[in-house]
């Protein structure tokens, strides 16, 4: 009888011990939070070189469940992937057969009506779903990143990323130059340059600061030089473009704390003294401006 009782107590004790060990194991095992799980899944997609549209779809479905900082990291990585895959998509567009098909159905593409060619329709759908859009220049059609696509993410990211998306959406909605000529007005050149300068002043530590600095340098060059087919100074008379002169003189009167406008004002003062003609001194001045922007 005593042997039976002893056996029962020992068995019961072993069960309790085993249960305790199991419970201890369960307590010790960390439970992964939903935001962490999302970021781990996102990083796995990136590491596997998943399709751009697959990553875009993942971000759309999950960005609301992570912090603004993690949301910005996802968007930043997505843009890197976006840029990396652009050349591959460009190669598909630059095939003669695709160019011909787009040319034949361009009106339908712009109007977003039914496209007859099945292969072209599939390519354009993938392009759109992946966050690209079609641009045209010099008689060719090619994809560019559609930053309006990123506005789906704007309310979930940090303030600097939101401002970055806004700046880049302006760029992709209307590119500044085509075929060696400006296709935006001089006042729009200044407006964009000022928005970029504001970003640089406001978000000094942003992960996107270098991209915006490069963009700002491009617009400062537009403002001081123009382009080959839209020169700031006439090739024949060396005089400042009349429309640019009017816009520039009106804008610099409200320079405020803008270093860009103060720089432009200094440039105008040099050419004003010579009937708004380009002088060697003014030429050197604008060279120095661009050089300093390179170093900043």
Beta strands, then each sheet from edge to edge (+ up, - down):
strand 1: 132-137
strand 2: 140-145
strand 3: 177-178
strand 4: 181-182
strand 5: 226-227
strand 6: 230-231
sheet 1: 1+ 2-
sheet 2: 3+ 4-
sheet 3: 5+ 6-
end
